[in-house]
Amino acid sequence: MARGWTDRIIRDSASRVELTLLPGMLPLLPLAFIGQRFPLAWVIAAVWFVMWALFVSWRYLRYLKEISIKSDRHFDRVGKYDLPPEYADTESATKARQRRKS
């Protein structure tokens, strides 16, 4: 559920990426009114926010990698032939990385 919602927000619009951090900040909202009376609650809310921020960062990095791979595949199929002839035998960074791994 959280993964699907996060991915949908990230893919729909880059200007709304900050919205994905909102569920991580929600536990901090009531604590603003409580004050410093419950320090354990602050620790739990902070840990939740850090975990959520790490999750969102991981999903965003996966999305960026996916975009990069799609762009590299497009370059290998179409883009490199729009370049001058001496560059037509070049390969994308993804293809070069895969060739080095194998």
C-alpha positions as CSV (number, residue, x, y, z in Angstrom):
1,M,0.0,0.0,0.0
2,A,2.7,2.5,1.0
3,R,4.9,1.5,-1.9
4,G,2.2,1.9,-4.5
5,W,1.1,5.3,-3.1
6,T,4.7,6.5,-2.9
7,D,5.5,5.3,-6.4
8,R,2.3,6.9,-7.8
9,I,3.2,10.3,-6.2
10,I,6.8,10.1,-7.5
11,R,5.8,9.1,-11.0
12,D,2.9,11.6,-11.4
13,S,4.7,14.8,-10.8
14,A,8.2,15.8,-9.7
15,S,6.8,18.9,-8.1
16,R,4.8,16.8,-5.5
17,V,7.7,14.6,-4.3
18,E,7.7,16.5,-1.0
19,L,4.2,15.1,-0.5
20,T,5.7,11.7,0.0
21,L,7.3,12.8,3.3
22,L,3.9,13.8,4.8
23,P,3.2,10.4,6.3
24,G,6.5,10.5,8.0
25,M,5.7,13.9,9.5
26,L,2.2,13.2,10.7
27,P,3.3,11.6,14.1
28,L,5.2,14.8,14.8
29,L,2.1,17.0,14.5
30,P,0.4,16.1,17.8
31,L,3.7,16.3,19.6
32,A,3.9,20.0,18.7
33,F,0.9,20.5,21.0
34,I,2.0,18.1,23.8
35,G,5.3,19.7,24.3
36,Q,8.2,18.0,26.0
37,R,6.2,16.0,28.5
38,F,6.7,12.7,26.6
39,P,10.3,12.4,25.4
40,L,9.8,8.8,24.4
41,A,7.0,9.8,22.0
42,W,9.4,12.3,20.4
43,V,12.0,9.6,20.0
44,I,9.5,7.2,18.4
45,A,8.2,9.9,16.1
46,A,11.7,10.8,15.0
47,V,12.6,7.2,14.4
48,W,9.4,6.8,12.3
49,F,10.3,9.9,10.3
50,V,13.8,8.7,9.6
51,M,12.6,5.3,8.5
52,W,10.0,6.8,6.3
53,A,12.4,9.2,4.7
54,L,14.8,6.4,4.0
55,F,12.0,4.4,2.4
56,V,11.0,7.3,0.2
57,S,14.6,7.9,-0.8
58,W,15.0,4.3,-1.7
59,R,11.9,4.3,-3.9
60,Y,13.0,7.6,-5.5
61,L,16.5,6.2,-6.3
62,R,14.9,3.1,-7.9
63,Y,12.7,5.4,-10.0
64,L,15.7,7.4,-11.1
65,K,17.5,4.2,-12.0
66,E,14.5,3.0,-14.0
67,I,14.3,6.3,-15.9
68,S,18.1,6.1,-16.6
69,I,17.8,2.6,-18.0
70,K,14.9,3.5,-20.2
71,S,16.7,6.6,-21.6
72,D,19.9,4.5,-22.2
73,R,17.9,1.9,-24.1
74,H,16.3,4.6,-26.2
75,F,19.8,6.0,-26.9
76,D,21.0,2.6,-28.0
77,R,18.1,2.0,-30.3
78,V,17.5,5.5,-31.7
79,G,19.5,8.4,-30.3
80,K,23.0,7.4,-31.2
81,Y,22.1,7.4,-34.9
82,D,21.1,11.0,-34.7
83,L,24.7,11.9,-33.8
84,P,27.5,12.3,-36.3
85,P,28.6,9.0,-37.9
86,E,31.8,8.6,-35.8
87,Y,29.5,8.3,-32.7
88,A,27.1,5.7,-34.2
89,D,29.1,2.8,-32.7
90,T,29.0,4.2,-29.2
91,E,27.0,2.5,-26.4
92,S,25.1,3.8,-23.4
93,A,26.4,3.8,-19.9
94,T,24.0,1.0,-18.9
95,K,25.1,-1.2,-21.8
96,A,28.8,-0.6,-21.1
97,R,28.3,-1.4,-17.4
98,Q,26.5,-4.7,-18.3
99,R,29.2,-5.6,-20.7
100,R,31.9,-5.0,-18.1
101,K,30.0,-7.2,-15.5
102,S,29.7,-10.2,-17.9
